[in-house]
């Protein structure tokens, strides 16, 4: 498989959704979604069941018609010119179906003929990329769930895509299968320059895979940004001092701190920056060995978006060596 000529050359958007909405009868499934995926992204689409992830992917692939808004894929409006929009797109959407009584090879041959006859060399190439070479001529009924997932990925790679759109690609896989799929996707991204958009419920996998994410709740986007922004979104700080309890008590009495927890973390009052806390503690003769914003996990950040106003607090990432 050759690297796409333009891979990595620019950061132009491969997916542009603008004001995209879909209603099924009176029920809104997606409302005014704006979303951009640039070349080179590994982009995670997150949300609970019914949040609109699969509807969004169906709209991107031209399998669902929008109520309002536009979806441009690879520079083309997918609903006006679906053939050109999806010419360099591979996808796994919903549960892949195969002919169980045929070999993986024969399945790939059949699926490739829906668009164009694919040379045998190309079939061998994609089978090798997904790690199925040794079993590609076995009947699919003998495949494990992980092997079926790899066959689905091989099918998605047939058109030599620049962009892969994957709807819950790790669904139903065991931990070993999830690990293998993650390594395969990272390799495809690094060595072939593929741009990836995937929806997933597996937040730990998204955290290890993705460069950028969007979070949907009840059909609306509630966050879009980088994983670095997620980790820095916590308003807790870690304080290292000789007597944490005494320092925390003085800061609370002064109205500089709202909450204290775990013998090390403070939540500053609105508008209070960590340097203010340090100056006040030094003025009181309390040494400060460390003060740093606490990073939070994607899971904690996600839960605060899903349950706003509940008072749930972000869980910081443990410091190395603690």
Secondary structure, DSSP 8 states (H G I E B T S, - for coil): ----TTTTT---EEEEEEEEEEEETTEEEEEEEEEEEETT-EEEEEE-TTSSHHHHHHHHTTSS--SEEEEEETTEETTT-HHHHTTTEEEE-SS----TTSBHHHHHHHHHTTTS---HHHHHHHHHHTT-GGGTTSBGGG--HHHHHHHHHHHHHTT--SEEEEESTTTT--HHHHHHHHHHHHHHHHHH--EEEEE-S-HHHHHHH-SEEEEEETTEEEEEEEHHHHHT---EEEEEES-HHHHHHHHHHTT-EEEEETTTEEEE-TT--HHHHHHHHHHTT--EEEEEE--B-HHHHHHHHHTTTS-----B---TT-
